[in-house]
Amino acid sequence: MHALALGIFIGLLISSAAWGVAAYIMYQRSVLLERRTQQAERLAELGTLTGGLAHEIKNPLSTVQLNLQLLAEDLPPSRPAARA
């Protein structure tokens, strides 16, 4: 009878240890996934910020480029300078 009780005790001890290891691994995995999620969110926010910044820079540059093109159309073609 003592051997059976000892076997049950050892089995419970081993299964408890296995569950503890599994719980620790799952906890570590959840921490890692949470960190990856936070990093992905930061990168997404950075992408949105840079996209908006590029848009804000491009708008005035487009206006300047258009005005330069209009000015180039209004100016007469340049001639080489006459030699004295």
C-alpha positions in Angstrom: 0.0 0.0 0.0 2.9 2.3 0.7 4.3 1.8 -2.7 1.0 2.9 -4.3 0.8 6.0 -2.2 4.4 6.8 -3.0 3.8 6.3 -6.7 0.7 8.6 -6.6 2.7 11.2 -4.7 5.6 11.1 -7.1 3.2 11.3 -10.1 1.4 14.3 -8.6 4.8 15.9 -7.9 6.0 15.4 -11.4 2.7 16.6 -13.0 2.7 19.6 -10.7 6.2 20.5 -11.8 5.3 20.0 -15.5 2.3 22.3 -15.0 4.5 24.9 -13.3 7.0 24.8 -16.2 4.2 25.0 -18.8 2.6 28.0 -16.9 6.0 29.8 -16.8 6.6 29.2 -20.5 3.1 30.5 -21.3 3.7 33.6 -19.1 7.1 34.3 -20.9 5.4 33.9 -24.3 2.6 36.3 -23.4 5.1 38.9 -22.2 7.1 38.5 -25.4 3.9 38.8 -27.5 2.8 41.9 -25.6 6.2 43.5 -26.2 6.0 42.7 -29.9 2.5 44.2 -30.1 3.6 47.4 -28.4 6.5 47.6 -30.8 4.2 47.1 -33.8 1.9 49.8 -32.5 4.8 52.2 -32.1 6.0 51.5 -35.6 2.5 52.0 -37.0 2.2 55.3 -35.2 5.6 56.3 -36.6 4.5 55.4 -40.1 1.4 57.5 -39.7 3.4 60.4 -38.4 6.0 60.3 -41.2 3.2 59.9 -43.8 1.5 63.1 -42.5 4.9 64.9 -42.4 5.7 64.0 -46.0 2.3 65.2 -47.0 2.8 68.5 -45.3 6.2 69.0 -46.9 5.0 67.9 -50.4 2.0 70.4 -50.5 4.1 73.6 -50.4 6.7 72.1 -52.7 4.1 71.3 -55.3 2.9 74.9 -55.2 6.4 76.2 -55.6 7.1 73.8 -58.5 3.8 74.8 -60.2 4.7 78.5 -59.9 8.2 77.9 -61.3 6.7 76.1 -64.3 4.3 79.0 -64.9 7.2 81.5 -64.6 9.3 79.5 -67.0 6.4 79.6 -69.5 6.1 83.4 -69.2 9.8 84.2 -69.6 11.2 84.5 -73.1 13.8 81.9 -74.1 17.2 82.9 -73.0 19.7 84.0 -75.7 23.5 83.7 -75.4 25.1 87.0 -74.5 26.4 89.0 -77.4 30.1 89.3 -77.7 31.5 92.8 -77.4 
